[in-house]
């Protein structure tokens, strides 16, 4: 999941009520999981005695209070840091399903194998890939506090040293896993990280399990438990991540790699039916990736957004210049009809992306990458056929304007690439003038008012586009032609072979 720095929308009363209600429901589910942990630890016969005993009953109350307090802390964190994340029920569901799944797996491994064999990094890794880095660090601490309280209040027979050791090991493991896996785009490399994570877990497990006179076999069991924890965290994460990606339509770097493969359905269709648009998208993807890196945005997401930004042209590819070969069907249409065809490709692209169940951020970029810009060519053409004034808004894209930095990057990269490609003179000086004109035009038309992109970032993007486009469309050397005699000699030598 990628947060794209959208402006936080004002909340209505129902937003508060629904978000709090969902947190309360999941808090009750977690209380139920704590009760299940008690049942697993003390058995069916001792469960009633545990929850009704004079001393152990208080433990149950403490556990319930801890769960609701931790859920409240999580709510406040998201409310203050990522408020828009709470407005979608599926986001809250993803967050708590990860916590609940990780909790059940950890409790089961601790009960039936070893407390140090718990895949304590599982929750942090899933949150890292499904939400973001900062939230993974925060959730890792909260999750391990939850495990600590479950060990303290749910009838476990672990010693206080082992419980404390597991708490410290769990936090350290989760933080290390988040640090190592962040920005790793290969699933194979992530799997390899599991072995790296296992070493510090095994060391800490040995330290907290050590007793004078400990036997070699016990040492090996503790080390094996530590290795199990690290490897199991990664294995389970890799197994369930595709389910989260598919069921909740979540965008991760791994899914981005899959949907930008040239064999994926829509891209394959674009290659076959609109090859000119595909080539344009390829160049824009390179530009967008470079610009995103320059301002600290996700370059993989920028590349994917560029691949899909013009997907709406698939509906009528021959009406777009890059797919035409001499014949222009707009010559036979009225300016109004031509404008409607051109304008609709943003909406068509957004709907097509949703139809194929691709991430919504790609659909948003497809719809926003022209913002509310006027379609100047057909506006000017229409002016020749009318005596009165025309409303420029009737010949403009319907928007919305870019709402994220990625959408703003695509708008600029798309416009600059098309403008530079149309130039006969592609010298460095000319490229700089064209790029500056495109950027200034977008600023004058207030296209970036709905996203939190700064003037400094726009200036960085402008400079990056100038450098990149000068490289893409650099001047070629005119090589001298071979004389006829040399060509004939070459042909003769080839035929004799």
C-alpha positions in Angstrom: 0.0 0.0 0.0 1.3 3.4 -0.9 0.3 6.7 0.7 0.5 9.4 -1.9 0.4 12.6 0.2 -3.2 13.4 -0.6 -4.7 16.3 1.2 -6.7 15.0 4.2 -10.4 15.3 3.5 -12.6 16.9 6.2 -14.3 14.2 8.3 -18.0 13.9 8.7 -19.7 12.6 11.9 -20.3 9.2 10.2 -16.5 8.8 9.4 -15.8 9.1 13.2 -18.6 6.7 14.1 -17.7 4.0 11.5 -14.0 4.0 12.1 -14.4 3.8 15.9 -17.1 1.1 15.5 -14.7 -1.0 13.3 -11.9 -0.7 15.8 -14.3 -1.7 18.6 -15.4 -4.8 16.6 -11.8 -5.9 16.0 -10.9 -5.2 19.6 -13.6 -7.7 20.6 -12.2 -10.2 18.1 -8.8 -9.8 19.8 -10.3 -10.3 23.2 -11.8 -13.5 21.8 -8.3 -14.5 20.6 -6.9 -13.9 24.1 -9.7 -16.1 25.5 -8.7 -18.8 22.9 -5.1 -18.5 24.1 -6.3 -19.1 27.7 -8.1 -22.2 26.5 -5.0 -23.4 24.6 -2.8 -22.9 27.6 -4.9 -24.3 30.5 -7.1 -26.8 28.5 -10.8 -27.2 28.3 -11.2 -28.4 31.9 -9.3 -25.5 33.5 -10.8 -22.8 31.3 -13.8 -22.1 33.5 -11.8 -22.2 36.6 -9.3 -19.8 35.1 -11.8 -17.2 34.0 -13.8 -17.4 37.3 -11.0 -17.8 39.8 -10.5 -15.0 42.3 -7.0 -14.1 41.1 -7.0 -15.3 37.5 -10.3 -13.5 36.8 -8.4 -10.2 37.3 -5.9 -11.4 34.7 -8.8 -11.7 32.2 -9.9 -8.2 33.0 -6.3 -6.9 32.6 -6.0 -8.7 29.2 -9.3 -7.1 28.0 -8.3 -3.7 29.2 -4.9 -4.0 27.5 -6.5 -5.0 24.2 -8.8 -2.0 24.1 -6.1 0.4 25.2 -3.7 -0.9 22.5 -6.5 -0.6 19.9 -7.1 3.0 21.1 -3.4 3.8 20.7 -3.4 2.4 17.1 -6.5 4.4 16.3 -5.0 7.6 17.6 -1.8 7.0 15.7 -3.6 6.5 12.4 -6.0 9.4 13.1 -3.1 11.8 13.6 -0.7 10.4 10.9 -2.8 8.8 8.2 -6.4 9.9 8.8 -7.6 9.1 5.3 -6.5 5.5 5.7 -9.3 5.1 8.3 -12.1 6.2 5.9 -12.0 2.9 4.1 -13.3 -0.2 5.9 -11.1 -2.5 4.0 -8.0 -0.7 5.2 -9.0 -1.2 8.9 -9.8 -4.8 8.0 -6.3 -5.4 6.5 -4.6 -3.9 9.5 -6.4 -6.0 12.1 -6.5 -9.2 10.0 -2.7 -9.0 9.9 -2.5 -8.5 13.7 -5.0 -11.3 14.4 -3.3 -13.7 12.0 0.1 -13.0 13.3 -1.1 -13.3 16.9 -2.7 -16.7 16.3 0.4 -18.1 14.6 2.7 -16.8 17.3 0.6 -18.2 20.1 0.4 -21.6 18.5 4.1 -21.8 17.8 4.9 -20.7 21.4 2.5 -23.3 22.9 3.4 -26.3 20.7 7.1 -25.7 19.9 9.1 -22.9 21.6 8.5 -19.3 22.7 11.5 -18.3 20.6 10.1 -20.0 17.5 7.3 -17.5 17.2 7.4 -15.7 13.8 7.6 -12.4 15.7 8.6 -10.5 12.5 5.5 -11.6 10.5 3.2 -8.8 11.6 5.9 -6.1 10.9 6.7 -7.5 7.5 3.1 -7.7 6.4 2.4 -4.2 7.6 5.5 -2.9 5.8 4.5 -4.3 2.5 0.7 -3.7 2.8 0.8 -0.2 4.5 4.1 1.5 4.8 7.5 1.7 6.7 6.6 4.0 9.5 3.4 2.1 10.4 5.3 -1.2 10.4 7.8 0.1 13.0 4.9 1.4 15.2 2.8 -1.7 14.8 5.7 -4.0 15.6 6.0 -2.4 19.0 2.3 -2.6 19.7 2.1 -6.2 18.5 4.9 -7.4 20.8 3.3 -5.6 23.7 0.2 -7.6 22.9 2.2 -10.9 22.9 3.8 -9.9 26.2 0.4 -9.3 27.8 -1.0 -12.6 26.4 2.0 -14.4 28.0 1.4 -12.6 31.3 -2.4 -12.8 31.6 -3.5 -15.9 29.6 -2.2 -18.8 31.7 1.1 -19.5 30.0 3.7 -21.5 32.0 6.7 -19.6 30.7 9.1 -18.0 33.2 9.3 -14.3 33.5 12.8 -14.4 32.0 11.6 -16.2 28.9 8.6 -13.8 28.5 10.8 -10.7 28.9 13.4 -12.3 26.5 10.8 -13.0 23.9 9.4 -9.4 24.2 12.8 -7.9 23.6 13.7 -10.4 20.9 10.3 -9.8 19.1 10.8 -6.1 19.0 14.4 -6.3 17.8 13.5 -8.9 15.2 10.6 -7.0 13.8 12.7 -3.8 13.5 15.5 -5.6 11.9 13.2 -7.3 9.4 11.5 -4.0 8.5 14.9 -2.4 7.9 16.3 -5.3 5.8 13.2 -5.9 3.7 12.2 -2.3 3.0 12.7 -1.4 -0.7 13.7 -5.0 -1.6 11.8 -5.7 -4.8 12.7 -9.4 -5.3 10.7 -12.1 -3.6 13.8 -14.4 -3.7 15.9 -11.7 -1.9 13.2 -11.3 0.7 13.3 -15.1 1.4 17.1 -14.8 1.8 16.6 -12.1 4.4 14.8 -14.7 6.6 18.2 -16.4 7.2 19.9 -13.1 8.1 17.1 -12.3 10.6 17.5 -15.8 12.1 21.0 -15.2 13.4 20.3 -12.4 15.9 17.1 -14.2 17.0 19.1 -17.3 17.8 21.8 -15.3 19.7 19.2 -13.5 21.8 17.3 -16.7 22.4 20.4 -18.4 23.6 21.2 -15.5 25.9 17.8 -15.4 27.6 17.6 -19.2 27.8 21.1 -19.8 29.2 21.4 -21.4 32.6 24.5 -22.8 34.3 24.9 -26.5 33.3 22.7 -26.2 30.2 23.1 -29.2 27.9 24.3 -29.1 24.3 21.1 -30.5 23.1 19.1 -27.7 24.8 21.4 -25.1 23.2 20.8 -26.6 19.8 17.1 -26.6 20.4 17.1 -22.9 21.3 19.2 -22.0 18.2 16.9 -24.1 16.0 13.9 -22.3 17.4 15.6 -18.9 16.6 16.2 -20.0 13.0 12.6 -21.3 12.8 11.3 -17.8 13.9 13.2 -15.9 11.2 12.6 -18.3 8.3 8.9 -18.9 9.3 8.2 -15.1 9.4 9.3 -14.7 5.8 7.8 -18.0 4.5 4.3 -17.2 6.0 4.5 -13.6 4.8 5.3 -14.7 1.2 2.5 -17.2 1.4 -0.3 -14.9 2.5 0.9 -11.7 0.8 -0.6 -12.6 -2.6 -4.0 -13.3 -0.9 -4.0 -9.8 0.7 -2.9 -8.3 -2.7 -5.8 -10.0 -4.5 -8.6 -9.9 -2.0 -8.1 -6.3 -0.9 -6.6 -5.0 -4.2 -3.5 -3.7 -2.5 -0.5 -2.5 -4.4 2.9 -3.7 -3.4 6.3 -3.6 -5.2 5.9 -7.3 -6.0 2.5 -6.8 -7.6 3.8 -3.7 -9.4 6.5 -5.9 -11.0 3.8 -8.3 -12.1 1.4 -5.8 -13.6 4.1 -4.0 -15.5 5.3 -7.2 -17.2 4.8 -6.9 -21.0 2.8 -10.2 -20.9 0.2 -8.8 -18.5 -3.3 -8.6 -20.1 -3.7 -4.8 -20.6 -0.1 -4.1 -21.6 -0.1 -7.0 -24.0 -3.3 -5.6 -25.5 -1.7 -2.1 -25.7 1.3 -3.5 -27.6 -0.8 -5.2 -30.2 -3.6 -2.6 -30.7 -1.9 0.7 -29.9 1.9 0.3 -30.4 2.5 4.0 -30.7 0.9 4.7 -27.4 2.9 1.8 -25.9 6.2 3.3 -27.1 5.1 6.7 -25.7 4.3 5.1 -22.4 7.6 3.4 -22.3 9.5 6.7 -22.6 7.2 8.3 -20.1 7.8 5.5 -17.6 11.5 6.0 -17.8 11.1 9.8 -17.2 8.6 9.3 -14.4 10.8 6.7 -12.7 13.7 9.1 -12.7 11.6 12.1 -11.5 10.1 10.0 -8.7 13.5 9.0 -7.5 14.7 12.6 -7.6 11.9 13.8 -5.2 11.8 10.8 -3.0 8.7 9.1 -4.3 8.3 5.4 -5.2 9.9 4.9 -8.6 8.3 1.5 -9.2 4.9 3.0 -8.6 5.7 5.9 -11.0 6.8 3.5 -13.7 3.6 1.4 -13.3 1.4 4.6 -13.4 3.2 5.7 -16.6 2.5 2.3 -18.2 -1.2 2.6 -17.6 -1.8 6.3 -17.8 -3.0 6.3 -21.5 -4.7 2.9 -21.4 -8.0 4.6 -22.3 -6.7 5.1 -25.9 -7.3 1.4 -26.4 -11.0 2.2 -27.0 -10.2 4.1 -30.2 -6.4 4.0 -30.8 -6.5 5.3 -34.4 -7.8 8.7 -33.2 -4.5 9.4 -31.5 -1.5 10.8 -33.4 1.1 8.2 -32.2 -1.0 5.4 -33.7 -1.7 7.0 -37.0 0.2 6.3 -40.3 -0.6 9.1 -42.7 -4.4 9.1 -42.4 -6.0 11.2 -39.6 -9.7 10.4 -39.0 -10.1 13.7 -37.2 -10.0 15.4 -40.6 -13.5 14.1 -41.3 -14.9 15.0 -37.9 -16.2 18.2 -36.3 -14.0 19.8 -33.7 -16.6 19.0 -31.0 -16.7 15.3 -31.8 -12.9 15.1 -32.0 -12.6 16.8 -28.7 -15.0 14.4 -27.1 -13.0 11.4 -28.3 -9.7 12.8 -27.1 -11.2 14.0 -23.8 -12.8 10.6 -23.0 -9.6 8.7 -23.0 -8.9 9.6 -19.4 -12.3 8.3 -18.2 -12.1 5.3 -20.4 -8.7 4.4 -19.1 -9.8 4.7 -15.4 -12.8 2.5 -16.1 -10.7 -0.1 -18.0 -8.2 -0.3 -15.1 -11.0 -0.8 -12.6 -12.6 -3.4 -14.9 -9.4 -5.5 -14.8 -9.3 -5.2 -11.0 -6.0 -3.3 -11.0 -5.0 -1.0 -8.1 -7.1 2.2 -7.8 -4.0 4.5 -7.7 -3.5 3.5 -11.4 -7.1 4.4 -12.2 -6.7 7.7 -10.4 -3.6 8.6 -12.3 -5.2 7.7 -15.7 -8.1 10.0 -14.9 -6.0 12.9 -13.4 -3.0 13.0 -15.7 -4.5 15.8 -17.9 -6.2 17.5 -15.0 -8.5 20.3 -16.3 -6.2 21.3 -19.1 -7.7 22.8 -22.3 -7.6 20.7 -25.5 -6.1 23.6 -27.3 -5.8 22.2 -30.9 -9.5 21.5 -31.2 -10.5 24.6 -29.4 -8.6 26.7 -31.9 -10.0 24.6 -34.8 -13.6 25.2 -33.4 -13.0 29.0 -33.3 -12.6 29.0 -37.1 -16.1 27.6 -37.5 -17.9 30.1 -35.2 -18.3 33.8 -35.0 -19.0 34.0 -31.3 -16.9 33.2 -28.3 -16.5 29.6 -27.2 -16.3 28.6 -23.5 -12.8 27.1 -23.1 -14.1 24.8 -20.3 -16.2 23.0 -22.9 -13.0 22.1 -24.7 -11.1 21.1 -21.6 -10.5 17.8 -19.8 -13.0 17.3 -17.0 -10.4 16.4 -14.4 -10.0 16.0 -11.5 -6.6 17.6 -11.1 -3.7 15.5 -9.9 -4.3 14.5 -6.3 -0.9 12.9 -5.7 2.7 13.6 -6.5 2.9 10.6 -8.7 -0.1 11.9 -10.8 1.7 15.3 -11.0 4.9 13.6 -12.2 2.9 11.7 -14.9 1.2 14.9 -16.0 4.5 16.7 -16.5 6.4 13.7 -18.0 3.6 13.0 -20.4 3.2 16.6 -21.6 7.0 17.2 -21.9 7.7 13.9 -23.8 4.9 14.6 -26.3 6.0 18.2 -26.9 9.7 17.4 -27.3 8.9 14.5 -29.6 7.0 16.9 -31.9 10.0 19.2 -32.3 12.2 19.1 -35.3 15.0 20.8 -33.3 15.8 18.7 -30.2 18.9 20.4 -29.1 19.5 20.9 -25.4 18.5 24.5 -25.6 15.3 23.7 -27.4 14.4 20.9 -25.0 14.9 23.3 -22.0 12.6 25.9 -23.6 9.9 23.3 -24.3 10.0 21.7 -20.8 9.9 25.2 -19.1 6.9 26.2 -21.2 5.0 23.0 -20.3 5.7 23.4 -16.6 4.9 27.1 -16.6 1.6 26.4 -18.4 0.5 23.8 -15.9 1.4 26.1 -13.0 -0.5 29.1 -14.6 -3.6 26.8 -15.0 -3.4 25.8 -11.3 -3.1 22.1 -12.0 -1.2 21.2 -8.8 -3.5 22.9 -6.3 -5.0 19.5 -5.2 -1.8 17.7 -4.4 0.9 18.5 -1.8 3.8 19.0 -4.3 6.1 21.9 -3.5 7.6 24.4 -5.9 11.0 23.0 -5.1 9.9 19.5 -6.1 8.4 20.9 -9.3 11.7 22.6 -10.1 13.6 19.3 -9.4 11.2 17.5 -11.8 11.7 20.2 -14.5 15.5 19.9 -14.3 15.3 16.1 -14.3 13.0 16.1 -17.4 15.4 18.5 -19.2 18.3 16.2 -18.6 16.4 13.0 -19.4 14.8 14.2 -22.6 18.0 15.7 -23.8 19.5 12.2 -23.4 16.5 10.4 -25.0 16.3 12.7 -28.0 20.0 13.6 -28.4 21.4 14.6 -31.8 22.6 11.7 -33.9 25.7 11.7 -36.1 25.0 11.6 -39.8 27.2 8.7 -40.9 28.5 8.9 -44.5 26.9 6.4 -47.0 29.1 3.6 -48.4 30.0 4.0 -52.0 28.2 1.8 -54.5 31.4 -0.1 -55.3 32.0 -1.0 -51.7 28.4 -2.0 -51.2 28.6 -4.3 -54.2 31.8 -5.9 -53.0 30.2 -6.5 -49.6 27.1 -8.1 -51.1 29.3 -10.3 -53.3 31.3 -11.5 -50.3 28.1 -12.3 -48.4 26.7 -14.3 -51.2 29.9 -16.4 -51.6 29.7 -17.5 -48.0 
